[in-house]
Amino acid sequence: MWVTADGRIRQELLADGRYEEARDGREKAYTGRYAVEGNHIEYVDDTGFTATGDIRDGVLYHEHLVLYREGDPRIAEPGDVTAN
């Protein structure tokens, strides 16, 4: 599970090559498939939209988003307004 620092976006990369992305509490806001080659990820949304991501130093850079592994101390706890 990958999460933005503010916790608003959560992206789960499933073992079967599918992904589910929740945004602002809306579960499965985006779903589709993904493929990994090295540290690079290619996404194809179920609507046909494509995107890419790269994992560098344990951080997922997905288009304009920066996501951290769930449990990373950089992720805000619910109700925490002091997070980066």
Order of alpha helices (4+ residues) and beta strands (2+ residues): beta-beta-beta-beta-beta-beta-beta-beta
